[in-house]
Amino acid sequence: MKRSVVDICNLALARMGGREIKHINDVERDPSQEALVCRLLYEPVLANLLNQYPFNFSTVGEPLALISKHERRRSAYEYVYPAKAIRIWAVLPAEDIGWRPATYERLSQIVMDYQVGLNSAGIKVIYCHIPQAYVHYSVLPQDPAVFSPAFVSAFTWTLAAELALSLAGDKETYAMLTQQAMLAVEQAKAASARESQLTLPDPGVISIREKSYDFPLG
């Protein structure tokens, strides 16, 4: 279904009883307070929601770019943190790139062999013990047309709560909308999970990945 950022904002505004906007990035064509607040809140609220769960439409996978190998640190490998990532969900050996887990919460309880940090040059990196690492992470979609119907509901209820607080300072409406948003988010997670299959690693791989490592921090 074709939908725009303005469509998403107007649905959220309708949920909290606000006025419809015509544009979100053109102050001259729509100087309203609603448009201004939507412009400020849209991406932060979306990013926060995508940070909670690996929704199918926002997760991607790719090989990590190696920066260096730390011989004196139990062969810890230092990789470039993906520029578009808003959250890393799993770092895997290249031979396991076929994994498409329905819920990374379960996988993250097993795969604990990486750490995000800053190196000595101030660059955001990923440390791990995998010589050819592959990463799954969430990105911020620019086109809301890729959102699933369940996610549209979750996002607009969540955005509506933030708009109610910012535009009207209405804490009672904020609380009501937040409660509705929480229900919608859980439904969106379930809908996304039904479109994936969870494949867990074999026991031998699991035993290796549960070890504790000393990662270099810069």
Backbone torsions as a table, in degrees:
resi	resn	phi	psi	omega
1	MET	NA	129.8	179.7
2	LYS	-77.4	124.5	177.5
3	ARG	-146.6	152.9	-178.3
4	SER	-113.3	172.4	175.9
5	VAL	-60.8	-38.9	178.6
6	VAL	-63.6	-39.5	177.5
7	ASP	-60.1	-44.8	179.8
8	ILE	-62.0	-45.8	-179.4
9	CYS	-63.7	-40.7	-179.5
10	ASN	-67.5	-34.5	176.0
11	LEU	-66.4	-41.5	177.4
12	ALA	-64.6	-42.2	178.1
13	LEU	-63.1	-38.8	178.2
14	ALA	-63.2	-36.6	-178.8
15	ARG	-67.3	-28.8	-178.7
16	MET	-105.3	6.7	176.0
17	GLY	81.2	25.3	-179.7
18	GLY	-92.3	175.2	179.9
19	ARG	-87.3	145.8	-179.5
20	GLU	-67.9	146.6	176.3
21	ILE	-109.3	158.5	-179.8
22	LYS	-103.3	-35.0	-179.1
23	HIS	-142.2	155.8	179.5
24	ILE	-116.7	-22.9	-177.3
25	ASN	-115.0	11.1	-178.8
26	ASP	-126.2	96.9	-176.2
27	VAL	-63.4	-35.9	-178.7
28	GLU	-66.7	-37.7	-177.9
29	ARG	-83.7	-23.4	176.4
30	ASP	-149.0	89.2	-178.5
31	PRO	-87.5	12.2	-174.8
32	SER	-65.7	155.8	177.2
33	GLN	-64.0	-35.6	179.1
34	GLU	-60.4	-44.8	-179.8
35	ALA	-64.8	-40.7	179.3
36	LEU	-61.6	-47.7	-177.4
37	VAL	-69.4	-37.3	176.4
38	CYS	-61.1	-41.4	179.6
39	ARG	-62.6	-37.6	-179.3
40	LEU	-75.2	-34.8	-171.4
41	LEU	-95.6	-24.7	-170.3
42	TYR	-53.0	-59.1	-175.3
43	GLU	-68.9	-43.7	178.3
44	PRO	-60.5	-40.6	179.3
45	VAL	-68.2	-40.9	178.2
46	LEU	-63.2	-46.4	-179.5
47	ALA	-61.9	-40.6	179.2
48	ASN	-63.7	-38.3	-179.7
49	LEU	-69.5	-42.4	179.8
50	LEU	-69.3	-21.0	178.0
51	ASN	-75.2	-12.3	-176.3
52	GLN	-88.7	-21.4	-173.5
53	TYR	-161.9	144.8	179.8
54	PRO	-80.9	73.9	178.1
55	PHE	-60.6	138.5	-172.5
56	ASN	-54.9	-41.2	-174.2
57	PHE	-71.3	-12.4	-175.8
58	SER	-117.0	2.3	-179.3
59	THR	-101.1	137.4	178.1
60	VAL	-133.5	163.8	177.8
61	GLY	-134.5	144.9	179.4
62	GLU	-162.8	159.5	175.1
63	PRO	-67.7	145.8	176.3
64	LEU	-85.1	146.1	178.9
65	ALA	-88.3	119.4	-177.3
66	LEU	-74.6	133.5	174.1
67	ILE	-97.2	-52.3	-179.3
68	SER	-162.1	168.8	176.8
69	LYS	-121.3	128.6	-177.1
70	HIS	-96.7	96.3	-176.9
71	GLU	-60.7	-37.9	-175.2
72	ARG	-82.9	1.4	-178.9
73	ARG	-117.5	49.8	-179.9
74	ARG	54.4	40.7	176.9
75	SER	56.9	41.8	177.2
76	ALA	-73.9	132.4	179.5
77	TYR	-97.7	140.2	-179.4
78	GLU	-111.6	119.5	-176.8
79	TYR	-117.7	154.6	174.7
80	VAL	-69.0	131.2	174.7
81	TYR	-71.5	128.7	-178.0
82	PRO	-55.5	129.8	-174.2
83	ALA	-61.4	-33.7	-175.7
84	LYS	-93.1	-1.1	-175.6
85	ALA	-73.6	134.3	171.5
86	ILE	-104.1	-17.3	170.5
87	ARG	-162.5	136.2	174.8
88	ILE	-86.7	134.1	-180.0
89	TRP	-107.0	-33.8	-179.8
90	ALA	-160.6	142.8	171.9
91	VAL	-119.7	121.7	-170.3
92	LEU	-128.9	158.0	171.0
93	PRO	-65.0	150.6	-176.4
94	ALA	-56.6	-32.3	-178.1
95	GLU	-70.4	-12.7	-178.9
96	ASP	-104.4	19.5	-174.9
97	ILE	-67.5	-11.0	178.3
98	GLY	-75.0	-10.4	178.4
99	TRP	-63.4	127.0	172.6
100	ARG	-130.9	72.0	-173.6
101	PRO	-65.2	142.1	179.4
102	ALA	-72.8	-29.4	178.2
103	THR	-141.4	114.4	-177.9
104	TYR	-74.8	-12.1	175.3
105	GLU	-60.7	-43.6	179.6
106	ARG	-68.6	-41.4	-179.4
107	LEU	-65.8	-37.7	-177.0
108	SER	-67.4	-19.7	176.2
109	GLN	-73.5	-17.7	-178.7
110	ILE	-103.0	-49.2	-176.8
111	VAL	-89.4	96.9	-178.4
112	MET	-123.0	42.9	-172.3
113	ASP	-112.5	32.5	175.2
114	TYR	-146.5	161.5	178.6
115	GLN	-146.3	135.5	176.6
116	VAL	-94.6	137.0	179.0
117	GLY	-167.2	-173.3	175.4
118	LEU	-106.5	136.7	176.1
119	ASN	-86.3	-175.9	-175.9
120	SER	-64.8	-18.8	178.6
121	ALA	-91.2	2.8	-179.8
122	GLY	79.1	18.0	179.9
123	ILE	-95.5	136.4	177.9
124	LYS	-72.7	125.0	-173.9
125	VAL	-136.1	171.2	173.3
126	ILE	-119.8	125.1	174.8
127	TYR	-100.3	134.7	175.0
128	CYS	-157.5	-179.6	-177.9
129	HIS	-116.0	36.0	-178.7
130	ILE	-117.1	118.5	-176.3
131	PRO	-65.7	-32.5	176.4
132	GLN	-128.8	89.1	-171.4
133	ALA	-93.2	145.6	178.4
134	TYR	-124.6	139.1	-173.6
135	VAL	-122.9	142.5	170.2
136	HIS	-109.9	130.0	-178.9
137	TYR	-151.1	164.9	178.0
138	SER	-97.7	143.0	175.7
139	VAL	-118.5	169.4	178.3
140	LEU	-98.6	104.0	-179.2
141	PRO	-63.4	136.4	178.6
142	GLN	-85.4	-23.2	-177.4
143	ASP	-110.7	110.1	-179.2
144	PRO	-66.1	-6.2	177.5
145	ALA	-64.4	-20.1	-179.8
146	VAL	-82.5	-12.2	180.0
147	PHE	-63.0	140.4	172.8
148	SER	-74.4	157.4	177.9
149	PRO	-56.1	-39.7	-179.9
150	ALA	-66.6	-36.5	179.2
151	PHE	-71.3	-36.6	176.2
152	VAL	-56.4	-43.7	178.5
153	SER	-62.7	-46.9	-178.7
154	ALA	-62.8	-44.6	-177.0
155	PHE	-67.4	-43.9	-177.0
156	THR	-69.7	-34.4	174.6
157	TRP	-66.5	-41.1	179.3
158	THR	-65.7	-45.4	178.7
159	LEU	-64.4	-37.8	179.2
160	ALA	-60.1	-40.4	179.2
161	ALA	-62.5	-44.8	-180.0
162	GLU	-66.8	-36.9	178.2
163	LEU	-66.2	-40.1	179.6
164	ALA	-61.1	-39.1	-179.4
165	LEU	-73.4	-39.8	-176.9
166	SER	-76.6	-40.1	-175.6
167	LEU	-84.2	-37.0	-174.1
168	ALA	-118.0	-12.4	-176.8
169	GLY	62.8	27.9	-174.6
170	ASP	-91.1	96.2	-176.9
171	LYS	-70.2	-32.0	179.8
172	GLU	-67.2	-46.0	177.5
173	THR	-65.6	-38.5	177.8
174	TYR	-57.5	-46.2	-179.5
175	ALA	-63.3	-42.1	180.0
176	MET	-65.1	-44.4	-179.7
177	LEU	-68.3	-35.9	178.1
178	THR	-63.2	-40.3	178.1
179	GLN	-63.3	-43.6	178.0
180	GLN	-64.6	-38.8	179.6
181	ALA	-62.8	-40.5	-179.9
182	MET	-61.4	-41.0	177.6
183	LEU	-65.3	-43.3	-179.1
184	ALA	-65.6	-36.8	178.8
185	VAL	-64.5	-43.5	178.4
186	GLU	-62.8	-38.4	177.5
187	GLN	-66.1	-38.1	179.1
188	ALA	-67.5	-39.5	176.6
189	LYS	-61.5	-45.1	-179.3
190	ALA	-63.8	-41.0	179.2
191	ALA	-64.0	-39.9	178.7
192	SER	-67.2	-41.0	-179.6
193	ALA	-63.3	-32.8	-179.6
194	ARG	-69.0	-14.9	179.2
195	GLU	-96.8	8.9	-179.5
196	SER	-132.0	164.9	175.5
197	GLN	-126.3	130.2	-178.3
198	LEU	-88.3	120.1	176.5
199	THR	-117.8	113.2	-177.7
200	LEU	-89.0	151.9	178.9
201	PRO	-68.7	163.0	179.5
202	ASP	-71.9	159.5	-175.4
203	PRO	-55.7	-34.1	180.0
204	GLY	-63.1	-41.9	178.6
205	VAL	-67.5	-40.3	-179.3
206	ILE	-60.2	-44.5	-177.0
207	SER	-62.5	-34.4	178.6
208	ILE	-68.8	-40.6	-172.1
209	ARG	-80.2	-9.3	179.0
210	GLU	-87.5	-0.4	-180.0
211	LYS	-69.7	155.4	176.6
212	SER	-96.2	133.7	-177.2
213	TYR	-121.8	158.2	176.7
214	ASP	-99.8	101.2	-177.7
215	PHE	-88.1	142.7	174.1
216	PRO	-74.7	136.7	177.1
217	LEU	-115.9	78.8	179.1
218	GLY	88.5	NA	NA
